């Protein structure tokens, strides 16, 4: 019988500790030997060469007890094996392993809140997913990651149970049974320690809110750690802006109800006393600009200290130095407190740094849009002094193009050149072509259908080409237009358009009593218009349009019959226009500050000889953080020359949304003497005052606001019309002033802009058509 020595070391639980503990005992039974061969048993997926690479010994080398312990440690550390043992058989080293199973699939049962693909990506970030080695620790990490995803959604009652199913070829299937539970919402927000301000006033500063009427839309009643940290800073800023320089707060206490559906938040604050400003000074390197910098100081001696005003001053000084080329200027406000008198001496320390100029402007991220389209919007020039205002203006102009989802402008120092910087403009393009189909509804135009195709950045040139078709009860139109915003290098734009428009009578509410006239005005035309920028906010525009109008009559209103008798059924006109516009609003969708002004004039020749002037001004005043007072005034005034009456097909209208609410759309002004149709007039004056208020539960969402309004308007007849007592003396003073007031709601909804109003006609006359509730959704035209 041959001599066989065999020693086996099996480590299934805590192999590293056991190896260390057992090594003295094993040493007495183990004699080092020279390895003649190495054999690996039990591998299925792992390559034998991979196992050899982890061993601390090779064939021909001596194998010791220490190396045996090290080999076990290394193989366990790979994570591939659940069991490792070492045998020696006649100087042959035998490695016996048991591989961990691999994950064949991951499925989710009972999940409604997330998409399975998105969750699998999240689990892959922690190393768990199909094809990965399975172990219990990894499963626990995956379960924790799933819970974190649900907690971020406010689902604090979620329960997750993993089910492991063995499969052939050493694989397992993992299924997570998920009970999502109800959404945890904020039930209470309390403040402790506040004496100067009520808890309700402090709650108004928070982004997080308790459940309200519109929180289903805003989601502000869903707890979020990130939002809570932001609210802590908001409370701190609120107190610092009111002089409480010693304000401090403790970490908020957050608790959850036993049923895991309610969140309770408690803020503990230490207010201190408010400080007043005793003195304000400038210090540091002022560059001889003492007087200019002092003019920028907004903090007043004797006033209550305000962190917001202090920061505004520091920013104003920094921005001013930035316009002079000091790109890295630093202004630090330093208040020194007199705690006995509760006064502060405030000093602004100015460090302008080195003056720099721009070496190069680099454009990136534009795979389709040409560089020149972006560069022509830049107001900061290469090889010129750095100007912070020009860089900000450049960024805003690029963003207003509408071609990009993101526009980032960064300043990068040039290595080895302390007086030079590069400007990097990085954009992220978005699709600029669009096919749209829309449905809207208005209380005047009824159902509104629209369809169109447009390309705002055709071939990456910055030019736009569009075809738009609209139809409603009273209007149909089709417009094809092409715009070159930089027809010249100076930014003169050119727009060429062709259009078709058909207009039928507005429905009058009294038609059942007096009959209804019928007619159809069809207009075909083409125009060429130019826009000339004269400043960053001002633009002059001018152009010419040729228009052919055809009028078809069916039991026509008297005014339209008179028009045909005077002008004929078909007319041609060349219309010249000139105007000026200025827009300083902070938003075209939901303005909060700024103004919009427009003056324009039309002059028509050939068959239709008239001229018309247009003027409009809007102004927005912010009242605090959440309220906006808006004014709008509009005047249109037209006359003819050559002795004929003003053409009724060019009349303007008022009444309803957009002018004087509370009255039927287009109902103000003259009525036809035969049919009572709304005729509009050659002169129109409209004024509106509107106070926007935050919608409950949507305080910071400016696209959803309700408002109080007061409207006034008047439509007067042109030459050839009469306003005396209106239609058959049933409408009293139709061309007089009309007033209304009411309440409304505006919302930039996913279906388009929505406006609802409930208005009361304040001085309605006999025969007026009133309409208290009015609304419109979709694109108006």
C-alpha positions in Angstrom: 0.0 0.0 0.0 1.4 3.3 -1.0 1.6 6.2 1.5 -0.9 9.0 0.9 -1.0 12.1 2.9 -4.2 14.1 2.7 -5.2 17.2 4.6 -8.4 19.1 4.0 -9.3 22.6 5.1 -12.9 23.7 4.6 -14.0 27.2 5.4 -17.7 27.9 5.1 -18.3 30.6 7.8 -15.8 33.4 8.4 -12.9 31.7 6.6 -10.4 34.4 7.4 -10.9 34.1 11.2 -11.0 30.3 11.2 -7.9 30.1 9.1 -6.0 32.3 11.6 -7.3 30.3 14.6 -6.6 26.9 13.2 -3.2 27.5 11.7 -1.2 26.5 14.8 -3.0 23.1 14.9 -2.7 22.6 11.2 1.0 23.4 11.3 1.7 20.3 13.3 -0.1 18.1 10.8 1.1 19.8 7.7 4.6 19.4 6.2 5.5 21.8 3.4 6.1 20.2 0.0 6.9 21.2 -3.5 3.8 21.4 -5.7 4.1 19.0 -8.7 0.6 19.9 -10.1 -2.5 21.9 -9.3 -6.0 20.7 -9.9 -9.3 22.6 -9.5 -12.6 20.8 -8.9 -16.2 22.2 -8.9 -15.8 25.2 -11.4 -18.6 25.7 -13.9 -18.4 29.2 -15.2 -15.2 30.5 -13.7 -12.1 29.8 -15.8 -9.4 27.6 -14.1 -6.8 30.1 -15.1 -8.6 32.7 -13.1 -8.4 30.5 -10.0 -4.7 29.9 -10.6 -4.1 33.7 -10.8 -5.4 34.1 -7.2 -3.1 31.4 -5.7 0.1 32.4 -3.9 2.0 29.4 -5.3 2.9 27.9 -8.7 3.9 24.4 -9.9 7.5 23.8 -8.8 7.3 26.0 -5.7 7.1 25.0 -2.1 3.6 25.1 -0.5 3.3 26.0 3.1 0.5 26.3 5.7 0.6 30.1 5.5 0.1 29.9 1.8 -2.9 27.6 2.3 -4.5 30.2 4.5 -3.7 33.0 2.1 -5.1 31.0 -0.9 -8.4 30.5 0.9 -8.6 34.2 1.8 -8.0 35.2 -1.8 -10.5 32.9 -3.3 -13.2 33.9 -0.9 -12.4 37.6 -1.6 -13.3 37.1 -5.3 -17.0 36.7 -4.4 -17.3 33.9 -6.9 -17.5 31.0 -4.4 -19.6 30.0 -1.4 -17.2 27.2 -0.3 -13.5 26.6 -0.7 -11.4 23.7 0.5 -7.8 22.6 -0.2 -6.6 18.9 -0.5 -3.1 17.6 -1.1 -2.7 14.3 -2.8 0.9 13.0 -3.5 2.3 16.5 -3.9 -0.7 17.6 -6.0 -2.5 20.6 -4.8 -6.3 20.1 -5.2 -8.6 23.2 -5.0 -12.3 22.3 -4.4 -14.7 25.1 -4.9 -18.5 25.6 -4.9 -19.5 28.5 -7.1 -22.2 31.0 -6.1 -25.2 31.0 -8.4 -25.7 33.7 -10.9 -28.8 35.9 -11.2 -30.9 34.8 -14.2 -33.7 37.4 -13.9 -35.1 40.1 -11.7 -38.8 40.7 -11.7 -41.2 42.9 -9.7 -44.7 42.1 -8.5 -47.2 44.7 -7.4 -45.2 47.6 -8.6 -47.1 50.6 -10.0 -45.0 53.6 -9.0 -42.0 52.9 -11.1 -41.0 51.5 -14.5 -39.2 48.1 -14.2 -36.5 49.2 -16.6 -35.7 52.2 -14.5 -35.5 50.2 -11.3 -33.2 47.6 -12.9 -30.9 50.5 -13.8 -31.0 51.7 -10.2 -30.2 48.2 -8.9 -27.3 47.8 -11.5 -25.7 50.8 -9.8 -25.2 48.8 -6.6 -24.0 45.7 -8.5 -27.3 43.7 -8.6 -28.8 42.4 -11.8 -29.1 39.6 -14.3 -25.7 38.0 -15.0 -24.2 39.1 -11.6 -23.1 36.7 -8.9 -25.7 36.2 -6.3 -25.1 36.5 -2.6 -27.2 37.5 0.4 -25.3 40.7 1.1 -25.9 41.9 -2.4 -29.6 41.0 -2.1 -29.9 43.1 1.1 -28.2 46.1 -0.7 -30.7 45.7 -3.6 -33.6 45.6 -1.1 -32.3 48.7 0.6 -31.9 50.6 -2.7 -35.5 49.7 -3.7 -36.8 51.1 -0.4 -34.8 54.3 -0.9 -36.4 54.8 -4.2 -39.9 54.5 -2.7 -39.0 56.7 0.3 -37.9 59.4 -2.2 -41.5 59.2 -3.6 -43.0 59.6 -0.1 -44.0 55.9 0.1 -43.0 55.2 3.7 -45.3 52.2 4.2 -43.7 50.2 1.4 -42.9 46.5 2.1 -40.5 44.5 0.0 -40.2 40.7 0.1 -37.6 39.0 -2.1 -38.3 35.5 -3.4 -35.4 33.3 -4.5 -36.1 30.6 -7.1 -33.4 28.0 -7.9 -32.9 27.4 -11.6 -30.9 24.8 -13.6 -27.2 25.4 -14.3 -26.5 27.0 -10.9 -28.8 30.0 -11.5 -31.5 31.8 -9.5 -34.4 33.9 -10.3 -35.1 36.9 -8.0 -38.7 38.2 -7.6 -39.5 41.2 -5.4 -43.0 41.2 -4.1 -43.8 44.8 -3.4 -46.6 46.3 -1.3 -46.4 50.0 -2.1 -48.7 51.3 0.6 -50.2 54.8 0.7 -48.3 58.0 0.0 -47.0 59.6 3.1 -47.9 63.3 3.1 -47.0 66.2 5.4 -49.7 66.5 8.0 -48.2 69.2 10.3 -45.4 71.8 10.1 -44.7 73.4 13.5 -42.3 76.0 14.8 -40.9 76.3 18.3 -39.1 79.3 19.7 -40.4 81.9 17.3 -41.7 85.0 19.0 -41.2 87.8 16.5 -43.0 86.1 13.7 -46.0 83.7 13.7 -45.7 80.1 12.7 -48.1 80.9 9.8 -45.8 83.6 8.5 -42.8 81.3 8.6 -44.7 78.5 6.9 -45.3 80.9 4.0 -41.5 80.9 3.4 -41.3 77.1 3.0 -41.4 75.1 -0.2 -42.8 72.1 1.7 -46.5 72.5 2.7 -49.2 70.5 4.3 -51.8 68.9 2.0 -54.0 71.5 0.2 -56.4 71.9 -2.6 -53.7 71.9 -5.4 -51.0 69.8 -3.8 -52.0 66.9 -6.0 -50.6 69.0 -8.8 -47.7 70.8 -7.1 -46.5 67.8 -4.9 -45.3 70.2 -2.2 -46.9 68.0 0.5 -44.5 65.2 -0.3 -41.6 65.1 2.1 -38.1 65.4 0.7 -34.8 65.7 2.6 -33.4 68.0 -0.1 -36.5 70.3 0.0 -36.3 70.3 3.8 -32.6 71.4 3.7 -33.6 74.2 1.3 -36.4 75.3 3.7 -33.9 75.5 6.5 -31.9 77.9 4.5 -35.0 79.9 3.5 -35.9 80.4 7.2 -32.4 81.4 8.0 -32.4 83.9 5.1 -35.8 85.2 6.2 -34.4 86.1 9.7 -31.1 87.5 8.4 -33.0 89.7 5.9 -34.8 91.3 8.9 -31.7 91.9 11.0 -31.5 88.8 13.2 -27.8 88.3 12.9 -27.6 86.0 15.8 -30.3 83.7 14.5 -29.7 79.9 14.8 -31.8 76.8 14.4 -31.6 73.2 15.5 -31.9 70.3 13.0 -35.6 69.8 12.3 -37.4 66.9 13.9 -39.2 64.7 11.4 -41.5 62.0 12.6 -43.9 59.6 10.9 -47.3 58.4 12.1 -47.7 54.8 13.1 -49.6 54.0 9.9 -46.7 55.5 7.9 -49.0 57.9 6.0 -48.4 61.2 7.8 -45.2 63.2 8.2 -44.8 65.7 11.1 -42.0 68.4 10.9 -40.9 70.6 13.8 -38.5 73.5 13.4 -36.8 74.8 16.6 -35.4 78.4 16.1 -33.5 80.8 18.3 -34.2 84.3 17.0 -32.1 86.7 19.0 -32.6 90.4 18.6 -32.7 92.5 15.4 -29.7 94.7 14.6 -29.6 98.1 12.9 -26.7 99.3 10.7 -24.6 101.9 12.5 -22.1 102.6 9.7 -21.3 101.4 6.2 -17.7 101.5 4.8 -15.7 100.5 1.8 -12.2 99.0 2.2 -9.6 97.2 0.1 -8.3 98.0 -3.3 -10.9 100.5 -4.7 -9.0 101.4 -7.9 -9.9 105.0 -7.5 -13.5 104.2 -8.0 -14.7 105.2 -4.5 -17.5 107.4 -5.7 -18.7 105.0 -8.3 -18.7 102.1 -5.8 -20.5 104.1 -3.1 -23.4 104.8 -5.5 -23.9 101.0 -5.7 -24.3 100.7 -1.9 -27.9 99.9 -1.1 -27.5 99.5 2.6 -28.5 102.6 4.5 -27.2 103.7 7.9 -29.8 103.6 10.6 -31.8 100.9 8.7 -32.5 97.4 10.0 -29.7 95.1 8.7 -30.8 93.0 5.7 -28.7 90.1 4.4 -30.5 90.4 1.1 -29.7 94.1 0.6 -26.1 93.4 1.8 -25.7 90.6 -0.8 -27.3 92.8 -3.5 -24.7 95.5 -2.8 -21.8 93.0 -2.9 -23.2 91.6 -6.2 -23.7 95.0 -7.7 -20.0 95.9 -6.9 -18.8 92.6 -8.3 -20.9 93.0 -11.4 -19.7 96.6 -11.9 -16.1 95.5 -11.6 -16.9 92.6 -14.0 -18.0 95.1 -16.7 -14.5 96.7 -16.4 -12.7 93.5 -17.1 -12.1 92.3 -13.5 -13.5 88.8 -14.1 -12.5 87.4 -10.7 -13.4 90.3 -8.4 -14.4 89.4 -4.9 -16.4 91.5 -2.4 -16.8 90.3 1.1 -19.3 92.1 3.5 -18.2 91.9 7.1 -20.6 93.1 9.9 -19.0 93.8 13.3 -21.6 93.4 16.0 -22.1 95.6 19.1 -24.3 93.1 21.1 -25.1 95.6 23.8 -26.5 98.2 21.5 -27.7 95.7 18.9 -25.9 97.6 16.2 -23.6 96.5 13.4 -20.7 98.3 11.6 -20.7 96.9 8.0 -17.6 97.0 5.9 -17.4 95.8 2.3 -13.8 94.5 1.5 -13.1 94.8 -2.2 -10.5 92.7 -4.0 -10.8 93.3 -7.8 -8.1 90.9 -8.7 -6.3 91.2 -12.1 -8.0 92.8 -15.1 -8.4 90.2 -17.9 -9.5 90.1 -21.5 -11.1 87.3 -23.5 -8.6 85.3 -25.6 -11.0 82.9 -27.3 -14.7 82.0 -27.4 -15.3 78.3 -27.9 -18.6 76.8 -29.0 -19.4 73.2 -28.1 -22.3 70.7 -28.1 -23.9 72.0 -31.3 -24.0 68.9 -33.6 -26.5 70.5 -36.0 -26.6 74.2 -35.5 -23.9 76.1 -37.2 -21.3 77.9 -35.1 -22.1 81.2 -36.7 -25.8 81.0 -35.6 -24.5 81.0 -32.0 -21.6 83.4 -32.4 -23.8 86.1 -34.0 -25.7 86.3 -30.7 -22.5 86.9 -28.7 -22.1 90.4 -27.3 -18.7 89.6 -25.7 -16.0 89.8 -28.4 -12.7 88.0 -28.6 -9.5 90.0 -27.9 -11.5 92.5 -25.9 -11.8 93.2 -22.2 -13.9 90.8 -20.2 -17.5 92.3 -19.6 -19.8 90.4 -17.3 -22.9 92.2 -18.6 -22.1 91.3 -22.2 -21.5 87.6 -21.3 -24.8 87.4 -19.5 -26.6 89.1 -22.3 -25.0 86.7 -24.8 -26.2 83.7 -22.8 -29.7 85.1 -22.7 -29.8 85.8 -26.4 -28.6 82.3 -27.3 -31.2 80.8 -25.0 -34.0 82.9 -26.6 -33.2 81.3 -29.9 -35.2 78.3 -28.7 -32.9 75.8 -30.4 -31.3 74.4 -27.2 -32.5 72.7 -24.0 -29.5 73.9 -22.1 -27.0 76.8 -22.5 -24.0 77.0 -20.3 -21.4 79.8 -20.5 -18.3 79.3 -18.4 -15.1 81.4 -17.9 -11.9 79.4 -17.9 -8.5 81.0 -17.0 -5.8 80.5 -19.7 -2.9 78.5 -18.1 0.3 80.6 -17.8 -1.6 83.8 -18.7 -3.1 85.4 -15.6 -4.6 88.3 -17.7 -6.5 86.1 -20.2 -9.6 83.9 -20.0 -11.5 81.7 -22.5 -15.3 81.7 -22.8 -16.7 78.2 -23.3 -20.3 78.1 -24.6 -21.7 74.6 -24.3 -25.2 74.0 -25.7 -27.5 70.9 -25.7 -29.6 70.9 -28.8 -33.3 70.0 -28.9 -35.5 69.0 -31.8 -36.6 72.2 -33.5 -38.9 70.6 -36.1 -42.4 70.0 -35.0 -45.7 68.6 -36.3 -48.6 69.7 -34.2 -52.2 68.9 -34.0 -54.3 70.8 -31.5 -57.9 71.2 -30.2 -59.1 74.2 -28.3 -62.3 75.6 -27.2 -63.4 79.2 -26.6 -66.7 80.6 -25.3 -66.8 82.8 -28.4 -65.1 80.8 -31.2 -66.3 77.5 -29.9 -64.2 74.5 -31.1 -60.8 75.5 -32.4 -58.8 73.0 -34.5 -55.2 73.6 -35.4 -52.5 71.7 -37.3 -49.1 72.7 -38.5 -45.6 71.8 -39.4 -42.6 74.0 -38.6 -38.8 73.9 -38.5 -37.3 76.7 -36.4 -33.7 75.9 -37.3 -33.8 74.6 -40.8 -30.5 72.9 -41.8 -28.9 74.4 -38.7 -29.0 77.9 -40.3 -31.2 79.6 -37.7 -33.9 80.3 -40.3 -37.5 79.2 -39.7 -40.1 77.7 -42.0 -43.7 77.0 -41.0 -47.1 76.0 -42.2 -50.0 76.5 -39.9 -53.7 75.8 -40.4 -56.4 76.9 -38.0 -60.2 76.6 -38.0 -63.0 77.7 -35.7 -66.6 78.7 -35.9 -65.9 82.2 -37.2 -62.4 82.0 -38.6 -60.3 79.8 -40.8 -56.7 80.5 -41.8 -53.6 79.0 -43.4 -50.2 80.6 -43.2 -46.9 79.7 -44.6 -44.0 81.8 -43.5 -40.2 81.9 -43.7 -38.0 84.0 -41.4 -34.3 84.8 -41.7 -33.4 86.4 -38.3 -30.0 87.6 -39.7 -30.8 88.7 -43.2 -28.0 91.1 -42.7 -24.9 90.7 -40.5 -26.3 93.5 -38.2 -29.3 91.4 -37.2 -32.0 92.7 -39.6 -34.6 90.0 -39.9 -36.7 89.3 -43.0 -40.0 87.4 -43.0 -41.9 86.3 -46.1 -45.4 85.0 -45.7 -48.4 83.8 -47.7 -51.8 83.5 -46.1 -55.4 82.5 -46.6 -58.1 83.7 -44.2 -61.9 83.2 -44.2 -64.2 85.0 -41.8 -67.9 84.5 -41.2 -70.2 86.4 -38.8 -69.9 86.2 -35.1 -73.0 84.4 -33.6 -75.2 87.0 -31.9 -77.2 85.8 -28.9 -80.3 87.8 -30.0 -80.4 86.2 -33.4 -83.4 84.0 -32.5 -85.4 87.2 -32.1 -84.2 89.3 -35.0 -82.7 86.9 -37.6 -79.1 86.4 -38.5 -77.1 87.8 -41.5 -74.7 85.7 -43.4 -71.6 86.5 -45.3 -68.1 85.2 -46.1 -64.9 87.3 -46.4 -62.1 85.4 -48.1 -58.6 87.0 -48.0 -55.5 85.9 -49.9 -52.3 87.7 -49.4 -48.5 87.7 -49.2 -46.2 89.9 -47.2 -42.6 90.9 -46.8 -41.5 92.3 -43.4 -38.3 93.4 -41.9 -37.2 93.9 -38.3 -34.3 96.2 -37.4 -32.9 96.0 -33.8 -31.9 99.3 -32.4 -31.1 98.1 -28.9 -31.1 94.8 -27.0 -34.8 95.4 -26.1 -36.0 97.7 -28.9 -36.9 96.7 -32.5 -38.3 98.7 -35.4 -40.3 96.7 -38.0 -41.6 97.6 -41.4 -43.0 95.8 -44.4 -45.6 95.6 -47.2 -48.4 93.2 -47.8 -50.5 92.6 -50.9 -54.1 91.4 -50.1 -57.0 90.3 -52.2 -60.4 90.2 -50.6 -63.6 88.6 -51.9 -66.9 89.0 -50.2 -69.8 86.6 -50.7 -73.2 87.6 -49.4 -76.2 85.5 -48.3 -79.0 87.6 -46.7 -76.2 89.9 -45.9 -76.0 92.5 -43.1 -76.7 96.0 -44.3 -73.2 97.2 -43.6 -71.7 94.5 -45.8 -74.2 95.2 -48.6 -73.2 98.9 -48.4 -69.5 97.8 -48.6 -70.1 95.8 -51.8 -72.0 98.7 -53.3 -69.2 101.0 -52.6 -66.1 98.8 -53.1 -67.3 95.9 -55.1 -67.2 92.2 -54.2 -63.5 91.9 -54.9 -60.8 94.4 -53.8 -57.1 94.5 -54.0 -54.9 96.4 -51.5 -51.2 97.1 -50.9 -50.7 97.6 -47.1 -47.6 99.2 -45.8 -46.8 98.9 -42.1 -44.2 100.4 -39.8 -43.8 100.1 -36.1 -41.7 99.8 -33.0 -41.7 97.3 -30.1 -39.9 97.1 -26.8 -40.0 94.1 -24.5 -38.3 94.1 -21.0 -40.6 91.4 -19.4 -38.9 88.7 -17.4 -41.1 86.1 -19.0 -43.3 86.0 -22.0 -45.5 83.3 -20.5 -46.0 84.4 -16.9 -44.5 87.9 -16.4 -43.8 89.2 -12.9 -41.9 92.4 -13.8 -41.0 94.6 -16.7 -43.0 96.0 -19.6 -44.0 95.5 -23.2 -44.7 98.4 -25.6 -45.8 98.5 -29.2 -46.6 101.2 -31.7 -47.6 100.4 -35.2 -49.3 102.0 -38.3 -50.9 100.5 -41.4 -51.3 102.4 -44.6 -53.4 100.9 -47.4 -53.6 101.9 -51.1 -55.3 100.8 -54.3 -59.0 99.7 -53.8 -59.0 100.1 -50.0 -57.7 103.5 -48.9 -57.4 103.7 -45.2 -54.8 104.1 -42.4 -54.9 102.6 -38.9 -52.7 103.3 -35.9 -52.1 100.7 -33.1 -50.7 101.3 -29.6 -50.3 98.9 -26.7 -48.5 99.0 -23.4 -48.3 96.4 -20.6 -46.6 96.9 -17.3 -46.0 94.4 -14.5 -45.2 95.3 -10.9 -44.1 92.6 -8.4 -45.8 93.1 -5.0 -43.7 91.0 -2.7 -42.7 87.5 -3.8 -46.1 86.1 -4.8 -48.3 88.9 -6.1 -48.1 90.8 -9.4 -50.1 93.9 -10.4 -50.5 94.2 -14.2 -51.7 97.0 -16.4 -52.6 96.8 -20.0 -53.8 99.6 -22.4 -54.6 99.3 -26.1 -55.8 101.8 -28.6 -56.6 101.3 -32.3 -57.7 104.2 -34.5 -58.5 104.0 -38.2 -59.7 106.4 -40.9 -60.1 106.5 -44.6 -59.0 108.9 -47.3 -60.5 109.5 -50.7 -64.1 110.0 -49.5 -65.3 106.5 -49.0 -66.5 104.8 -45.8 -64.1 102.8 -43.6 -64.1 99.2 -45.0 -66.1 97.1 -42.6 -63.9 94.1 -43.3 -61.0 95.9 -41.5 -63.0 96.7 -38.4 -61.6 95.8 -34.9 -63.7 94.1 -32.1 -63.8 94.0 -28.3 -65.7 92.0 -25.7 -64.8 88.7 -24.1 -61.5 87.3 -23.1 -58.6 89.5 -24.2 -60.6 92.8 -23.9 -63.7 93.4 -21.8 -64.8 90.3 -20.0 -68.3 89.9 -18.8 -69.6 90.8 -22.3 -70.2 88.4 -25.2 -67.1 88.1 -27.4 -66.9 90.8 -30.1 -70.2 92.3 -29.0 -69.1 95.9 -28.2 -69.7 98.6 -30.7 -72.1 99.1 -33.6 -74.8 96.5 -34.6 -76.0 96.1 -38.1 -79.2 98.0 -38.8 -80.8 95.1 -40.6 -79.6 91.8 -38.9 -78.1 93.0 -35.7 -74.7 91.3 -36.5 -71.7 92.5 -34.5 -69.8 94.9 -36.8 -66.9 96.1 -34.6 -65.6 99.5 -35.4 -62.7 101.6 -36.7 -61.7 102.8 -33.2 -61.1 100.8 -30.1 -59.9 101.6 -26.6 -59.3 98.8 -24.0 -57.9 99.0 -20.5 -57.3 96.2 -18.0 -56.0 96.1 -14.4 -55.2 92.7 -13.1 -53.9 91.5 -9.7 -52.3 88.0 -9.9 -52.4 86.0 -6.7 -50.8 82.7 -5.9 -53.1 79.7 -6.3 -53.6 77.8 -3.0 -51.1 75.0 -2.8 -49.1 76.4 -5.8 -47.4 79.4 -4.3 -44.3 79.3 -6.4 -45.8 78.0 -9.6 -46.2 81.2 -11.7 -47.8 79.3 -14.6 -50.9 78.6 -12.3 -52.3 81.8 -10.9 -55.7 83.2 -10.1 -56.5 86.9 -10.5 -58.8 89.8 -9.8 -59.5 92.1 -12.8 -61.2 95.3 -13.9 -61.8 95.9 -17.6 -62.9 99.0 -19.5 -63.5 99.3 -23.2 -65.2 101.1 -26.1 -65.6 100.4 -29.8 -66.6 103.3 -31.9 -68.0 103.4 -35.5 -66.0 104.5 -38.5 -67.1 106.7 -41.3 -70.3 105.3 -42.9 -71.6 103.6 -39.7 -74.0 104.7 -37.0 -74.1 104.1 -33.3 -77.4 105.8 -32.6 -79.4 103.4 -30.4 -78.0 100.4 -32.1 -80.0 97.7 -33.9 -83.7 98.7 -34.3 -83.3 100.8 -31.2 -83.0 97.7 -29.0 -79.3 98.4 -28.1 -78.8 101.5 -26.0 -75.6 103.4 -26.6 -73.7 100.5 -28.3 -70.6 102.7 -28.8 -70.4 103.9 -25.2 -68.0 102.8 -22.5 -68.4 99.4 -20.9 -67.0 98.3 -17.6 -66.6 95.0 -15.9 -64.9 93.3 -12.9 -64.4 89.8 -11.8 -62.1 86.9 -10.9 -60.3 84.4 -13.1 -57.7 81.7 -13.4 -54.8 81.3 -15.8 -52.8 78.1 -16.3 -50.2 77.0 -18.8 -51.7 73.6 -19.0 -50.2 70.6 -21.0 -53.0 71.2 -23.6 -52.1 74.9 -24.0 -52.8 78.1 -22.2 -56.1 78.0 -20.3 -57.9 81.1 -19.0 -61.1 81.1 -17.1 -63.0 84.2 -16.0 -66.1 85.0 -14.2 -67.0 88.7 -14.8 -69.8 91.0 -14.0 -70.8 93.7 -16.4 -70.9 96.9 -14.2 -72.8 99.2 -16.5 -74.5 97.1 -19.1 -77.1 98.9 -21.2 -80.4 97.6 -22.6 -79.7 95.2 -25.5 -76.1 94.3 -24.4 -75.2 90.6 -24.7 -73.6 89.7 -21.4 -71.7 86.5 -20.6 -70.5 86.0 -17.0 -68.4 82.8 -17.4 -65.9 82.7 -20.2 -63.0 80.5 -21.0 -60.5 79.5 -23.7 -58.1 76.6 -23.9 -55.6 76.0 -26.6 -53.9 78.4 -28.9 -55.9 81.5 -29.6 -55.8 83.3 -33.0 
